[in-house]
Amino acid sequence: MDEIIYEKAKLQDRDDCMDFTNFVFSHAHVPHDFVKLLPKLYRAEYFMDGIHYIAREGDRIKALVGSYPLKYQFAGGTELPGMGIGAVSVHPRSRSKGYMKTLMDTAVEDMKKNGMTFSCLGGQRQRYEYFGYTPAGSGYYFTVREPNIRHTLGGDWKTDLVLKSVKASDSAILDKIQSLHTAKKARLYRSRDRLFDILSSWNAEIFAVMAGASPAGYLVCRPGTYDVVEINLDDFSRVNEVLGLLLRRRREYGGQEIVTVFAGPHETEKAAAISRFAESWRQNSAYQFNILDFKHFTEPFLELRAGQRRIPDGSFSFKIEGGGTFAIICKNGKPAIDSTSAVPELTMDNLEATRFLFDPMTAALNPKIRETPFLQNLLPLPLFFENPDGI
C-alpha cells in the first residue's frame, strides 16, 4: 500500500483538486462543475485564498477538505474572523479509512491556532457534530402567492418599478448592491471585486430593482424557481410591488405563481413588511456552526439583540466543558459576556452551548430558559447566514 501523505494543496495542485472534487460529487449526486457553481471560491486566481487539506495515496488525491476565509461585520465596526468548510470529499474506494476525520481535525485545529472565532458549513448534521458543528441561528422564509399581491395592490395594479437582470459588466448597479449590503446592521463581508461571483454562485440569478434609470434594490433568486434567497430595497414599503413583478415574470415563463422570500432574524423592517401580506411563513435554522471563541463571537450578537428589544437587567452564568465559565450580565439594557469564577448555573458541552445561545428552539430544548425571564428576553441571539455567502 502506498504511503498516506497529509498536506496542504499548492497552486499547482488546483486542477487535480478540482477534478477530484468534481468526480466525487458527480459520482454521489448529479454532475458537478465547482468552478461554474462556486466561482467565488474556485476561479484560478482565488484558489490559494482558501486552504485545501488533502490526503494522498502515492501521487493520487484520495480525500480533500476546503477551508475558506469568512468575516462577520457589524455596524459598530466589530469584525469576527472565521472559516467556512466546503468541498469535503473522499474517493468512493477510500471511505472508512479515517481520511476525512484527519483532515477535518487538522482544519479545525488550525482555525483555533490562527485565532478564528467561528467556523460553519452545510451537510449532514450528525456527520459534522463529531467535529463541533451543529445547526444554529435562524431565518424566516415567507411564502408569497399571486393572490396575496392582487388583494394587496388591486387586480389591475401598476408600478413604475422594473426588474433588470444583472450582468458582471453592470458596475453601477453592483456598486449600489454593495452599498445596500454594507449598510446592514450585520452581514458577512463581501469583496466588491468578487460581488458578482458571490451573488451568482450556485447558478443564482441577480435582478436589480430599477426606478427609472436608478437601481433601488436587488433580488438574488434560485435558478428556475425565482425563490428569493436575498432581497434588499431602499424602501421596503414597496416590497409587494417588487415580488409582484417577480411573480409576473415567473408566470411568463410558465412557472407556478408562488415564491419564497428569506429574511434574517435581525432584519425586522424587512420581515415586518413581507409578513403584512405573505400567505405563510416558517422559521428554519440558518447553517451549521462551530463556535471557537464563545466570548468574542457572542459579544456583537448580544449588542444586536439589545438593539431589537429592551433586555431587563439580570445575569446568568454557564460553563462550557473544556472551554471556560462565562457570565452574561445586563445592566441598563446593555448585555455583556465575560469569563467568571462564579459557580455556573448550567454546564454544557460545545454543541449544547451553541444551541443554548443561538438555536431558535432553545426555549424548548432547555428548561433553564423557561424558568428564567431574563433569558427568555435575551435568547436566542440573532445569528443568521445568507445563502449567497454559503460555502
C-alpha positions in Angstrom: 0.0 0.0 0.0 1.3 3.5 -0.8 2.2 5.8 2.0 -0.5 8.2 3.1 0.6 11.8 2.9 -1.4 14.6 4.5 -0.6 18.1 3.2 -2.0 21.4 2.1 -2.5 21.9 -1.6 -0.3 24.2 -3.6 -1.3 26.3 -6.6 0.0 23.7 -9.0 -2.5 21.2 -7.4 -5.6 23.2 -8.3 -6.6 21.3 -11.4 -6.1 18.0 -9.6 -8.2 19.2 -6.6 -11.0 20.4 -8.9 -11.0 17.2 -10.9 -11.1 15.1 -7.8 -13.9 17.1 -6.1 -16.0 17.2 -9.3 -15.6 13.4 -9.6 -16.6 12.6 -6.0 -19.7 14.9 -6.0 -20.7 13.8 -9.5 -20.3 10.2 -8.5 -22.5 10.7 -5.5 -25.1 13.2 -6.8 -25.7 15.0 -10.1 -22.8 16.2 -12.4 -20.8 18.9 -10.7 -18.5 21.6 -12.0 -17.4 23.6 -9.0 -15.7 26.3 -11.0 -19.1 27.2 -12.5 -21.1 26.5 -9.4 -18.9 28.5 -7.0 -16.7 30.9 -9.0 -16.2 33.0 -5.8 -14.0 30.2 -4.5 -12.7 28.2 -7.4 -11.6 30.6 -10.1 -7.8 30.1 -10.6 -7.0 33.5 -9.1 -8.9 32.8 -5.9 -7.8 29.2 -5.2 -5.0 30.0 -2.8 -7.1 32.3 -0.7 -8.6 29.1 0.8 -6.7 26.2 2.4 -7.2 22.8 0.8 -6.2 19.9 3.0 -5.5 16.8 1.0 -4.7 13.2 1.7 -2.7 11.3 -0.9 -2.0 7.7 -1.5 1.2 7.8 -3.6 0.7 10.7 -6.0 -3.1 10.5 -6.1 -5.5 12.6 -4.1 -7.9 10.4 -2.1 -9.6 12.9 0.2 -10.0 16.7 0.4 -11.4 19.3 2.8 -11.5 23.0 1.8 -11.4 25.8 4.4 -12.2 29.3 3.2 -12.0 32.7 5.0 -15.1 34.5 6.1 -15.7 37.5 8.2 -18.8 38.7 10.1 -19.1 42.5 10.2 -21.3 44.6 12.4 -22.5 48.2 12.1 -20.4 49.3 15.2 -17.2 48.2 13.5 -16.7 44.8 15.1 -15.4 42.0 12.9 -15.3 38.3 13.6 -12.9 36.2 11.6 -13.9 32.7 10.7 -13.6 29.9 8.1 -16.2 28.1 6.1 -15.8 24.4 5.3 -16.6 23.0 1.9 -15.7 20.6 -0.9 -15.5 17.7 1.7 -14.8 14.7 -0.5 -13.4 11.2 -0.2 -12.8 8.8 -3.1 -15.5 6.1 -3.1 -12.8 3.4 -2.7 -11.1 5.2 0.2 -14.0 5.6 2.6 -13.9 4.4 6.2 -10.1 4.9 6.3 -10.3 7.9 8.5 -9.0 10.4 5.9 -11.9 12.9 6.3 -11.6 12.8 10.1 -7.9 13.6 10.0 -8.4 16.4 7.5 -11.3 17.9 9.4 -9.5 17.7 12.8 -6.4 19.4 11.2 -8.5 22.2 9.7 -10.3 22.9 13.0 -7.1 22.8 15.0 -5.5 25.3 12.5 -8.5 27.6 12.9 -8.0 27.7 16.7 -4.3 28.3 16.3 -5.0 31.2 13.9 -7.5 33.0 16.2 -10.7 32.2 14.3 -13.8 32.9 16.3 -16.2 30.5 14.3 -16.5 28.1 11.5 -19.5 27.0 9.5 -20.6 24.5 6.9 -23.5 22.7 5.3 -24.1 19.0 5.2 -25.5 16.0 7.1 -25.9 17.1 10.8 -24.6 14.0 12.7 -21.6 13.7 10.4 -20.3 17.1 11.4 -21.4 17.2 15.0 -18.4 14.9 15.7 -16.2 17.9 14.7 -18.1 20.5 16.8 -20.6 21.8 14.2 -24.4 22.0 14.9 -27.4 23.7 13.4 -27.9 27.2 14.9 -29.1 30.6 14.1 -32.3 31.3 12.2 -34.0 32.7 9.2 -37.6 33.5 8.2 -39.0 32.1 5.0 -42.1 33.7 3.7 -44.4 32.2 1.1 -46.0 34.7 -1.3 -48.6 33.9 -3.9 -50.1 35.9 -6.7 -53.4 36.4 -4.9 -51.5 37.9 -1.9 -50.3 40.6 -4.3 -53.6 41.1 -6.1 -55.6 41.6 -2.9 -52.9 43.9 -1.5 -52.4 46.1 -4.6 -55.6 45.6 -6.6 -56.4 43.4 -9.6 -55.1 45.9 -12.1 -52.1 47.2 -10.1 -49.3 49.0 -11.9 -45.9 50.1 -10.8 -43.1 52.3 -12.2 -40.5 49.7 -10.9 -38.8 47.3 -13.3 -36.7 44.2 -12.8 -33.5 44.1 -14.7 -31.2 41.0 -15.0 -27.8 42.0 -13.7 -24.6 41.1 -15.6 -21.0 41.3 -14.4 -20.5 44.4 -16.5 -23.2 46.4 -14.7 -20.7 48.2 -12.5 -23.0 51.0 -11.3 -25.8 48.5 -10.3 -23.2 46.3 -8.5 -21.9 49.4 -6.6 -25.5 50.0 -5.4 -25.9 46.4 -4.4 -22.6 46.6 -2.4 -23.7 49.8 -0.7 -27.0 48.2 0.4 -25.2 45.2 1.7 -22.7 47.1 3.7 -25.5 49.2 5.2 -26.9 46.2 7.0 -26.5 46.1 10.8 -24.8 42.7 10.5 -23.5 40.9 7.4 -20.8 38.6 6.0 -18.0 40.6 4.4 -18.2 40.6 0.6 -15.3 41.9 -1.6 -16.6 44.3 -4.3 -14.2 42.7 -6.7 -16.0 39.3 -6.2 -19.5 40.6 -5.7 -20.9 39.3 -8.9 -19.3 35.9 -8.4 -20.6 35.7 -4.8 -24.2 36.6 -5.7 -24.3 34.4 -8.8 -22.8 31.3 -7.2 -24.9 28.1 -7.3 -26.2 29.5 -10.6 -28.3 32.1 -8.9 -29.9 34.9 -10.9 -29.5 38.6 -9.8 -32.1 41.2 -10.5 -31.8 44.9 -10.0 -35.0 46.8 -9.0 -34.9 49.8 -11.2 -36.8 53.1 -10.5 -36.3 54.8 -13.8 -32.6 54.8 -14.6 -31.5 54.2 -11.0 -31.3 51.0 -9.0 -33.5 51.0 -5.9 -32.7 47.5 -4.7 -31.9 43.9 -5.8 -33.0 40.3 -5.6 -31.0 37.1 -5.7 -33.0 34.2 -6.9 -32.5 30.4 -7.1 -32.3 29.3 -10.8 -35.6 28.3 -12.3 -37.7 28.8 -9.2 -37.3 32.5 -8.6 -37.3 31.8 -4.9 -35.7 34.8 -3.3 -32.7 34.0 -1.1 -31.7 37.6 -0.6 -33.6 40.9 -1.1 -32.7 44.4 -0.2 -34.5 47.6 -1.1 -34.2 51.3 -0.4 -37.9 51.3 0.5 -39.4 48.1 1.9 -42.9 49.6 1.8 -42.8 48.7 -1.9 -41.7 45.1 -1.4 -45.2 43.8 -2.5 -44.7 45.5 -5.9 -41.2 44.0 -6.3 -42.5 40.5 -5.5 -45.5 41.1 -7.7 -43.1 41.8 -10.6 -41.2 38.6 -9.9 -44.4 36.6 -9.9 -45.4 38.1 -13.2 -42.0 37.2 -14.6 -42.4 33.6 -13.3 -45.9 33.3 -14.9 -44.5 34.5 -18.3 -42.0 31.6 -18.1 -44.7 29.1 -17.3 -43.9 28.7 -13.6 -46.3 28.5 -10.6 -47.3 31.8 -9.2 -45.5 31.3 -5.8 -42.2 32.4 -4.4 -40.4 32.1 -1.1 -38.5 35.1 0.4 -35.8 35.0 3.1 -35.2 37.5 5.9 -32.8 37.2 8.8 -33.8 37.5 12.4 -32.1 40.9 12.7 -33.9 42.3 9.6 -37.1 43.4 11.4 -38.1 46.1 8.9 -37.9 43.6 6.0 -39.7 40.8 7.9 -42.5 43.1 9.1 -43.1 44.4 5.6 -43.3 41.0 4.0 -45.4 39.4 6.8 -48.2 42.0 6.2 -49.2 40.2 3.0 -47.4 36.9 2.8 -49.5 33.7 2.7 -47.5 32.0 5.4 -44.0 31.8 7.0 -41.7 29.4 8.7 -38.5 29.7 10.8 -35.5 27.5 9.9 -32.1 27.1 11.4 -29.6 29.2 9.5 -26.5 27.0 9.0 -24.2 24.7 11.0 -21.7 26.5 13.2 -18.7 25.6 15.3 -18.0 28.4 17.8 -14.3 28.5 18.5 -14.3 31.6 20.8 -17.6 31.9 22.7 -16.9 35.2 24.4 -15.8 37.2 21.3 -18.3 35.6 19.0 -21.2 36.2 21.3 -20.5 39.8 22.2 -21.7 41.5 19.0 -24.8 39.4 18.8 -25.7 40.5 22.4 -25.4 44.1 21.1 -27.5 43.3 18.1 -30.2 41.7 20.3 -30.2 44.8 22.6 -30.9 46.9 19.5 -34.0 44.8 18.8 -35.7 44.8 22.2 -35.4 46.0 25.8 -33.4 43.5 27.8 -34.1 43.5 31.6 -31.3 43.7 34.0 -30.1 40.3 35.1 -27.3 37.7 34.9 -26.7 34.1 34.1 -23.6 32.0 34.4 -22.7 28.9 32.5 -19.8 26.5 31.9 -18.7 25.0 28.6 -16.9 21.8 29.2 -13.2 22.3 28.2 -14.0 26.0 27.3 -14.3 28.0 30.5 -17.1 29.6 32.6 -18.9 32.7 31.4 -21.5 35.1 32.8 -23.9 37.2 30.7 -24.8 40.3 32.6 -27.2 43.0 31.6 -27.2 46.5 33.2 -29.3 49.4 32.0 -30.3 47.5 28.9 -26.7 46.7 27.8 -25.8 43.0 27.9 -22.2 41.7 28.0 -20.4 38.4 28.4 -17.2 37.7 30.2 -15.3 35.0 32.0 -16.3 34.4 35.6 -15.2 32.4 38.6 -18.8 32.1 39.8 -20.4 28.7 40.3 -22.1 28.0 37.0 -25.9 27.7 36.9 -25.6 25.4 33.9 -22.9 23.2 32.4 -22.9 22.2 28.7 -20.7 20.8 26.1 -19.8 22.9 23.0 -22.8 21.8 20.9 -25.2 22.4 23.7 -23.8 25.8 24.4 -24.1 26.8 20.7 -27.8 25.7 20.7 -28.4 27.4 24.1 -27.3 30.8 22.8 -28.3 30.7 19.1 -30.9 28.0 18.4 -34.5 29.2 17.7 -35.6 26.1 19.6 -33.6 27.0 22.6 -36.5 27.6 25.0 -38.0 24.2 24.1 -34.6 22.5 24.5 -33.5 23.9 27.8 -35.7 24.2 30.9 -33.4 26.8 32.4 -34.6 29.3 29.8 -38.3 28.5 30.6 -37.6 29.2 34.2 -35.6 32.4 33.7 -37.4 35.6 32.5 -34.0 37.2 31.8 -33.0 34.5 29.4 -36.5 34.4 27.8 -36.0 38.1 26.8 -32.4 37.6 25.7 -32.3 34.3 23.8 -31.9 33.1 21.1 -29.4 35.6 19.8 -30.0 36.7 16.2 -27.4 34.6 14.4 -28.0 34.2 10.6 -26.4 33.3 7.4 -27.4 34.5 3.9 -27.5 31.9 1.1 -25.0 33.7 -1.2 -22.3 33.5 1.5 -22.6 29.7 1.8 -19.6 27.5 1.1 
